[in-house]
Amino acid sequence: MDFRLALATLVAVVLAYLLGSVSFAILVSRFGGLADPRSYGSRNPGATNVLRSGNKGAAAATLFLDAAKGWLAVWLAERFGSRFGIGDGGVALVALAVFLGHLYPVWFGFKGGKGVATALGILFAFAWWLGVGSALTWLVIAAFFRYSSLAAIVAAVFAPFFYVLLVGFDATALAIVIMAVLVLYRHRANIAKLIAGKESRIGARKRA
């Protein structure tokens, strides 16, 4: 890797991380006059917890924007990265950077969300069919069991399976595997609650 390529990749990764660090759950709630999502429910700055505020519009906006930032980072890397020699490996690094930015945002004390929506946006950027397959997996599990966390866990497990089965194992597959592992790690408390039968169902409201 020459210096120009290394510098271009580093700049792309840093910019992707900074974009990922924008927590739309907090910003949408702030501009909408809602309580900080870190102050109630699961205290997680994500769409599911914003939904507990009772404001479906704010939750939908959070979901869309968190997914959009993941999609945008990867799309920009794929669209313009080739001009600087950034290939699939560099794009995979950008995907991981924007995802890690959401999980550990520099703008919000490195305390972010669980990454489900942002990961979905990234998957759509990698391949539309991968995003659709993962979204449908989430929807089916959520519709039957009414647990957002369980739906996220199942979708995270199946996403790398879908990709490797249809494409094979490459840099993109490795990035998807790492994201899946991180999603599971971020849901470790939810897994414990699911086992104990104490997990909150979708739409359940909690007060601070």
C-alpha positions in Angstrom: 0.0 0.0 0.0 1.6 3.3 -1.1 1.4 6.5 1.0 -1.4 8.1 -1.1 -3.6 5.1 -0.8 -2.9 4.8 3.0 -3.7 8.4 3.5 -6.9 8.3 1.5 -8.0 5.2 3.4 -7.2 6.8 6.7 -9.1 10.0 5.9 -12.1 8.0 4.7 -12.1 5.9 7.9 -11.9 8.9 10.2 -14.7 10.8 8.3 -16.9 7.7 8.5 -16.3 7.4 12.2 -17.2 11.0 12.8 -20.4 10.6 10.7 -21.2 7.5 12.7 -20.7 9.4 15.9 -23.7 11.6 15.2 -26.4 10.2 17.5 -29.7 10.9 15.8 -31.7 9.4 18.7 -30.4 12.2 20.9 -30.7 14.9 18.3 -34.2 14.0 17.1 -35.4 13.9 20.7 -33.7 17.2 21.5 -35.2 19.0 18.5 -38.6 17.4 19.1 -38.8 18.5 22.6 -38.6 15.0 24.0 -36.6 13.6 26.9 -33.1 12.4 26.3 -33.4 8.7 25.4 -30.5 8.1 27.7 -32.7 9.0 30.7 -35.5 6.4 30.4 -36.2 2.9 29.3 -33.1 1.0 28.3 -31.2 4.3 28.3 -30.0 3.3 24.9 -29.9 6.1 22.2 -31.7 4.1 19.5 -35.0 4.0 17.7 -36.5 1.3 19.9 -35.9 3.3 23.0 -37.2 6.5 21.4 -40.4 4.6 20.6 -40.9 4.1 24.4 -41.4 7.9 24.6 -44.7 7.3 22.7 -43.6 9.4 19.7 -43.7 7.1 16.7 -42.6 9.8 14.4 -39.4 10.5 16.3 -38.7 6.8 16.5 -39.2 6.4 12.7 -36.9 9.4 12.0 -34.2 8.0 14.3 -34.4 4.6 12.6 -34.2 6.2 9.1 -31.3 8.6 9.9 -29.2 6.0 11.8 -29.6 3.7 8.8 -29.0 6.5 6.3 -25.6 7.4 7.9 -24.4 3.8 7.6 -25.6 3.6 4.0 -24.1 7.0 3.1 -20.6 6.3 4.4 -20.3 3.1 2.5 -21.9 4.5 -0.7 -19.5 7.4 -0.7 -16.5 5.1 -0.2 -17.7 2.9 -3.1 -18.6 5.8 -5.3 -15.5 7.9 -4.9 -12.9 5.6 -3.3 -11.8 4.1 -6.6 -10.3 7.5 -7.6 -7.9 7.2 -4.7 -7.3 3.4 -5.1 -9.6 2.4 -2.2 -10.9 -1.1 -3.0 -13.2 -3.5 -1.2 -10.9 -3.8 1.8 -10.9 0.0 2.3 -14.7 0.1 1.9 -15.0 -2.6 4.5 -12.9 -0.5 6.9 -15.2 2.5 6.2 -18.2 0.3 7.0 -16.7 -0.7 10.3 -15.7 2.8 11.1 -19.1 4.3 10.7 -20.6 1.4 12.7 -18.1 1.9 15.5 -18.8 5.6 15.5 -22.4 4.8 16.3 -21.5 2.4 19.1 -18.8 4.6 20.6 -19.6 8.2 19.4 -16.8 10.8 20.1 -19.5 13.5 20.3 -21.4 11.8 23.1 -18.8 10.5 25.5 -18.3 7.2 23.6 -21.7 6.0 24.8 -23.8 5.1 21.8 -26.5 2.8 20.5 -26.5 -0.9 19.7 -26.0 -0.5 16.0 -28.9 -2.3 14.5 -30.2 0.5 12.3 -26.7 1.6 11.2 -25.7 -2.0 10.4 -28.9 -2.3 8.3 -28.0 0.8 6.3 -24.5 -0.6 5.8 -25.9 -3.9 4.5 -28.1 -2.1 2.1 -25.1 -0.2 0.8 -23.1 -3.5 0.4 -26.0 -5.2 -1.5 -29.7 -4.3 -1.7 -30.7 -8.0 -1.4 -28.6 -8.3 1.8 -30.4 -5.4 3.3 -33.8 -6.6 2.3 -33.1 -10.1 3.6 -31.8 -8.8 6.9 -34.8 -6.4 7.3 -37.3 -9.2 6.5 -35.6 -11.4 9.1 -36.0 -8.7 11.7 -39.6 -8.0 10.8 -40.6 -11.7 10.9 -39.1 -12.3 14.3 -40.4 -9.0 15.7 -43.9 -9.7 14.4 -44.1 -13.1 15.9 -42.3 -12.5 19.2 -42.6 -8.7 19.7 -39.0 -8.5 21.0 -36.8 -6.0 19.1 -33.7 -7.4 20.7 -34.5 -10.9 19.7 -35.2 -9.8 16.1 -31.9 -7.9 16.0 -30.0 -10.9 17.4 -31.4 -13.3 14.8 -30.9 -10.8 11.9 -27.3 -10.3 13.0 -26.6 -14.0 13.0 -28.2 -14.5 9.6 -26.7 -11.5 7.8 -23.2 -13.0 7.4 -24.7 -16.3 6.6 -26.7 -14.8 3.7 -23.7 -13.0 2.3 -21.2 -15.9 2.5 -23.7 -18.3 1.1 -24.4 -16.1 -2.0 -21.1 -14.4 -2.5 -18.3 -16.1 -0.5 -15.9 -15.0 2.1 -14.1 -11.7 1.4 -13.3 -8.4 3.1 -16.9 -7.4 3.1 -17.9 -10.7 4.7 -15.3 -10.2 7.4 -16.7 -6.7 8.1 -20.3 -8.2 8.4 -19.1 -10.9 10.7 -17.4 -8.3 13.0 -20.5 -6.2 13.0 -22.6 -9.2 13.9 -20.4 -10.1 16.8 -20.5 -6.5 18.1 -24.3 -6.4 17.8 -24.5 -9.6 19.9 -22.1 -8.1 22.4 -24.1 -4.9 22.7 -27.2 -7.0 23.3 -25.7 -9.1 26.0 -27.9 -7.6 28.7 -31.0 -8.1 26.5 -30.0 -11.8 26.0 -29.9 -12.2 29.8 -33.3 -10.6 30.1 -34.7 -12.7 27.3 -33.5 -15.9 29.1 -35.0 -14.6 32.4 -38.3 -13.6 30.7 -37.8 -9.9 31.7 -37.2 -8.3 28.3 -39.5 -5.5 27.3 -41.7 -6.0 24.2 -41.8 -3.6 21.3 -43.9 -0.5 22.1 -43.7 -0.9 25.8 -43.4 2.5 27.5 -41.1 3.1 30.4 -40.6 6.2 32.6 -37.3 7.5 33.8 
